[in-house]
Amino acid sequence: DLASKVATLTLVFMSAISLLGVVFASVLIDILAPGFPAEKAELTVVLTRIMFPFILLVSLAALVMGMLNARHVFGPPAMASAFFNLGSIIGGVTLCYWLDPQPDWRYPHFGERGLVGLSVATLIGGLLQLAVQLPSLRRVGFRFHPDFKWRDPGVRTILGMMGPAMIAASAVQVNVAVNSIFASGLGDGPIAWLNIAFRLMQLPLGIFGVAVATVTLPLVSRSAAVGNTEEFRSALAHSVRLVLLLTIPAAIGLIILAEPIIQLIYQHGRFTHEATIQTAAALRFYAIGLAGYSADKVLAPAFYALDKRHLPMFVSLTSIAVNLSLNWFFTFHLHLGHRGLALSTSLVAVTNFFFLYSMMRHYTKRLETGTMLETIGKLLLAGVVLAAICWLASSFFFMRYPHAPAWQNAMVMLVTICCGAGAFFSAAYLLRVTEVHDLVELVRRRFRTK
C-alpha cells in the first residue's frame, strides 16, 4: 500500500529530523542567533528542544490532509487548523497560569516558565491537528501498517515530485530570513514589527488562499490526468478569480484599518503606540501583495498537476534574487527602513503571480484573461465602497477615541468588518461579478433543499 509506505517514510524521516534538532539545538541557536546573551540563548535552546517534535506532528497532519483531499474530503482537514489554534491558545493560557502564577490574573506578565508553557501548548495544538483528522482517514478506508519497502516506483515518483516542491516552498522561508537579516541592521524593533505584520497578513492568506488552493488541486489534477484541458482551464481560471474576490477586500481592509487592528490586538504592556504605528506601516505594505500571494497558492500546484513541477521552482528561486535586490534598493538607496522590506515581499508575490500566470496561459493556450481583468476592475470599484466604510470608522471612531476600552474597539471593529463586507459583496453583485452570483445561487439552492 503506497499510502502506508509514504506514511512510514514520513514518520521515520521527520522523527530523525526532530531528534537531531533536539540534540543539536544549542549549535543551531549559535548559528542563527550569535548575538544573543548567554541567558537568552540558554532559554532559546530550551524552547527549541521542546518545540522541535512539532515538526513531526505537523508533517503527519499535512500528509493526512493531503490523503483526505485526494479522496475529496475537505471538511476535517479545513477544521484541523482551528483545533491547532484552540489547543495552542487554551493549553497555552492554562499552562502559563499553572507554571507561572500571577498576582492578578487580569494583568498577567509571564516570564520564562510561561514561555515554556506556550511551547508545550504548541505541541498540544499540533497533536490535536493530527488527531482530529484520523477518524476521517479510517472512514475512507486507510489502515496504517509500517511498510519499509521504499524502493517502490510510487514512492520514487512522489520523492521526485517533492524535490522541486520543497525548493519552491523553501523560497518563502528564505525570503523571510533575508528580510530578518536586513531588519536586524535597523535595530531590534523592526524584526518584531515585520514578524507581527507578516503573521496578520497570513490570516486571510490561510483562510482564503490556501482554502481555495486545497479545493482546486484535486479537481485540476483529475482534469489533467484525463486530458480534459477545457475543464482544467475553466476550473483554474474560476479559482483564481474566486481567490481575488476574497483577498482584494481583505487587503483593502488591512491597509485602511491596519493601525486600529494592531492597537486592538497588541498595544498592551510593553507594546507602545509607536510600535503600533510602525507595525501598521509594515502591515499596509504586506497587504499590497496579499491577492498576488494568494493567487500564487492556487497557480503553483496546478503546474504539478501538469507535471511541470520545475517551473514553480525556477520562479521561486528567481524570487529570492529579486527580493534580495529590492531589499537592498529600498533599505540602502530609498531608506524606507522596515517598510521597504515589507514592500519588497509584496512586489515579489505580485511578480511571481505574473510569471506563473503567463506560463500557465502559455501551456493552456488561454486562461480567460479578459474575464479576469474585467473581474479585477469590478472588484476594485466595489472596493471603493468598502474603503469608504473603513475610512469612516477609522476617522470618526478609532482616531477620535484612541483610548476607548478594548471591548468598544472590538465591537466597532466587528461592526465595521460586517458592514464593509456586506457593502462590498452587494456592490460586486450589482456589478455582476460572476463568482458572487454563483455564491448567491449556491446559498439559494441550499435553502430550497431545506
N, C-alpha and C positions, 0 to 999 in steps of 0.2 A: 504494500500500500504506500503510494508516493507521499501522501499526507503524513503518515507516521514516520517515514524516513526524514522528511524535511523537519518535522517537529523534533525528532531525536537530535538531528544535526544542530538545530537552533538551541535546544536545551544544553547540549554539551558545549558548543562553542561559546555561547553567551555566559554560561557558568564559569568557563575558563577566563573569559574577559573580566567578569566580576571579581573572581578570586585574585587575578593579577592586579586589579585596581585596588583591592583591599590591602594586598601585601605591599605594593609599591606606591601607596598614596603619598607618603612623605616625599618621595622622589618627584612625583608628578606635581605636587604643590611647589616644590623648589624650582621647577622649570617654569610653571605657569605664573607663579606669584613670587618672584625672587625678592621683591621689596617688602614683603610682609615682615613685621617684627616677630620675634620668636613666639610670644604668647598667642598672637593672632594666627600664626602659621600652625601652631600646635592644635588650636581649636579647629582650624580648617581641615587638617588631616583627619581628626576625629569625625567630623561631619561627612567628609568624603568617604571614609570607610563605612559609615552607616548607610550612606545612600547608594553606593556602587551596586548592590544587588538589585536596585530599581531597574538597572539596565536589563537584567534577565527578565523581570516581571513585565516590563513594557514591551520587550521584544516578543514574548509569548503572547501578550494581549494583541499586539499588532498582527501576529501570524494568525491567531484565531479570527480576528476581524476580517482578514483577507479571505480566509476559508469560508466564512459565513457570507461575505459579499459575493463570492463566486457562486454560492447557492441562492443568490438573490434574497438573502436575509439581511435586512438593513437596520431594523429597529434596535435590537440589543447592542450591536456594535456602536450605533449612534448614541445610545444611552450610557455606554461604558465610561466615556469621559466624565459624565455627570457623577457617576459613582466614585471615580477617582477624586473629583473635586470634593464631594461630600466626605469621603474618608480622610482626605488631607486636611480639610477645614475642621471637621468635628474632632477627629483624632488629634490634630494639632492644638486646638484650643484646650481640649481635655488634658493632654499630656503636659502642655505648658503650665497650666494651673497646678497640676499634680507635682511635677518636677521642680517648679519654681513658684511656690506660693506667693500671692500678692497681698500686701496690707489692705488694699482697696481694689476689689475686682473691677470697679468701674473705670479705673485708671491704671491698667497694667503696664508694667515696664519690665519685660522679660530679659533675663541675662543669658549666660552661656547654657545653662541647663534647659532653658526654654527653647533655645535653638536646637538642642539635641532632640527635644520632644517633637519639634516641627520636622526634623529629618526622619524620625521614626514614623511620623504620620504620613510622610510621603510614601514610605514602603507600604503602609496600610492601604493608602489610596490605590497604589499600583496593584496590590493583591486583589482588591475589590474590582478593579477594572478588568482583571483577568477572570475572576471567579464568576462575575455576572454573565459572562458570555458562554460559559461551559455548558449549562443546560441546553442552550440552543444548538450548540455543537453536537451534543448527543442526539437531539431530535432530528438533525439532518443525517444521522447515521454514522457519524465518526466515532470510532473506538480506538483510542490510542494504545499502541503496544510498541515498546522500544525496538527499533529496527536500525541496525548499524551498517546495512548494505548500501553504502553511499556511492558505489560505482554505477548505480542505476542511471540510465540515459536521461530520465526525467529530472533527477537531481542535478546532473551536469547542465541540463538546459536551464534550469532555474538559477543555478550559480552563474552561468554565462550571462543571463539577463540581469542578475543582481549587480554585477560589477559596474556597468555604466550607470545604473540607477543609483548605486551608493555614491559614486563620484558626483553625480548631478545633485543629489540631496546634500552632500557634504559641502557643496559650494556655498550654500546659505550660511552654514556654521562658520565657514572660513571667512566670509564677508563680515559676519558679526564679530569674529575675533579681530579682524583687521580694523573694524570700527573702534573696538575697545582699545586697541594699541594706539590709534590716533587720539582717542579720547583721553587716554592716560597721560598724554603730554599736555592736556589742557587743565589738569588738576583732578581732584578726587570727585567733585560734583558731577561733571559731565558723564562719567561712566554710569552712575546711578540714574541720572536723568534719562539717558538713552535706553537703559535696560527697562525702566518703568514704562516709558513711552512705547517701546517695541512690544512689550507684553500686552499693553492695552490695544495696540493695533492688531495683535494676533487674535484677539477675542472675536471680532467679526470675521476675520480670516478663517478661523477654525469653525465657526458656526455656519458660515455660508460657503466659502470657497472650498474647504475640504469636504463638506457635506455633499455639495453638488458634484464634485470630482468623484467621490466614493460611489454615488449612484450611477454616474455616467460610465465609469470604466467597464463594468460587466456588459453594458449594452453595446458600447462601441467595440469591445473585444469580440462579442458574438457576431456582430456585423462584419468585422474584419475577417473573422475565421471562415465565414461562409462566402466571402467575397461580395457582400452587398454594399457597394460603395455609396449608393444613394442613401441608404438608411444610416450608414456610418456618418456621412456628411451632414445629414439633417439632424441627427442626434447631437453631434458635437457642436454644430452651429447654435442649436437651441440651448445647449448647456452653457455656452459662452455668453449668450445674451441673458440667460437667467442669472448667472453669477454677476453680471454687470448690473442687472436690475436690483440685486440685493446689496451690492457693495458700494455702488455710487452714492446712494443716500446715506449709508453708514459713514462713508468718507466725508461727506458734507457735514454731517452732524459732529464728527470728531474734530473737524477743522474749526467750526464755529464755537462749539461747546467744550473745547479742549481744556481751558482753564477751570471752568466750573466742575468738570468731571474730575480733574486731578485734585482740586481742592476738596471735593466731597469724599474722595476715597483715601487720599494720602496726607492731606495737610493736618497732621496731628503730631503732637510731641516735638521731635527734633526736625520734622519736615516743615520748613519755613515757607512763607509766602513767596520768597524769592525762588526757592526750589520749585514751587508750583508753576511760576511764570516760565522758568527755564525748561521744565519738563513738558509743559503745554506747547512751547515752541517746537520742541522735538516731535511731539505727537502730531502737530499740524503738518510738518514736513513728511513724516512717515505716512500719514493718511493720504497724501497725494498719490502714492503708489499702491494703495490698497486694492483698487479694482484690477490693476495690472498684475499684482502679486496673486490675487485670487484666480484670475483667468489663467495664469501660468499653471496653477494646480490642476486645472481642467485639461489644458492642452498637452502638457508633458506626458501624462500616462497614455494618451491616445497614440503617441509615437511608439510606445511599447506594444500596443495592440497591433500596429502595422509592422512590427519587427524592425523599426527604425530607431532602436534604442540608443544608438551612438549620437544622434542629433541633439537630444536634450543635454547630454553630457558635454558636447562641444559648446553649446550655448552657455551652460553653467560655468565652464572653465573660462570662457570669454568674459563672463560677468565678473569674475574675480579680478581680472586685469582692468576692466572698466571701472569697477568700484574702487580699486586702489588708486587709479589715476584721478578719478573725481574727488576722492578724499583728499589727496594731496592738493589739488587745484582749489577746492573750496576752503580747506583749512589754512594753507600757507599763502595762497595768492589772493583769494577774496576775503579771507579772515572771517568766515561765517561761524567758526567755532563748531560746537556740537550740532548746531542746526544744519550745517553743511554736510555732516556725516549722515544725518537722517535723510537729507535731500538726495544724497548720492545713492542711498539704498533704494529710495523710491524711483529714481531715474533708471537705475539698473533693472528694477522689476518691470517698469514700462518698456524698456528696451528689450528685455527678454521676451515680453509678450509679442512685440512686433516681429522679432526674429522667429519665434515659434509659430506665430500665426501665418507669416509669409511662407515658411517652409511647409506647413500643413496645407495651405492653399495650393502650393505647387504640387503636392502629392495627390490631393483630392480634386485637382483641376479648378474647383471653385468651392467657396465656403460661405455663400450667402453674404458677401461683404457689404453689398448695398443695403440689405436689410439691417445688418449690424450697425452700420453708420447712421442709418435713419433712427434706429432704436436709441443709440447713444445721444443723438440730438434731442429726441423727445425726453429722455431721462434727465438731461441737463436742464431742459425747460421746466420739467416737474421739480427738479432740484431747486429752482429759484424760489418756489413756494415754500419748500422745506427750509431753505436758508433764511427766508424772511421770518418764519416762525421761531427758529433757533436764535436769530439775531434779536428779536423782540424779547424773548425770555432772558437772554444774556444781558441786554441793555437795561431792561426795566425791572429785573429782579436780582440776578446774580451779581451784577456790577453795582447796583444801588444798595443791596443789603449783603455785603461780603461777610458779615459776622452773624448771619442768621443761623439758628440752630440746625444741626445736621439733618434732623428729620424733616424740617421745612425744605431744605435744599433737595433732599431726596424726593420728596413729594412733587416739588416743582419740576425736577429733572424728569421724573416718570411721566408727568402730565405733558411736558414739552415733547418727549420722545413719542408718546402715543399720538398727540395732535400732529406732530410733524410727519410721522409715518403715515397716518391716515390721510393727511393732505397730499403727501407725495404720491401715494398709490391711487388716490382719487384722480389727481391730475394726470397720472400716467394712463389711467383707464380712459379718461376723456380724450387723451391724445392717441388712443387706440394702440397702445403698446401690446403686442400680441401675447407676450408672456403673462401680463396682468389679466387679460381677458381669459386666458387658459386657466389661471388660478381661480378666477371668479367662477368659471364654468365648472371646475372641479368641485368647489365648495357647494355649488348649487346641486350637483348630482349627488353629493354625499347626503345633503339634507333631504333630497327627494327619496332616496333609498330608505331613509329612516322614517 
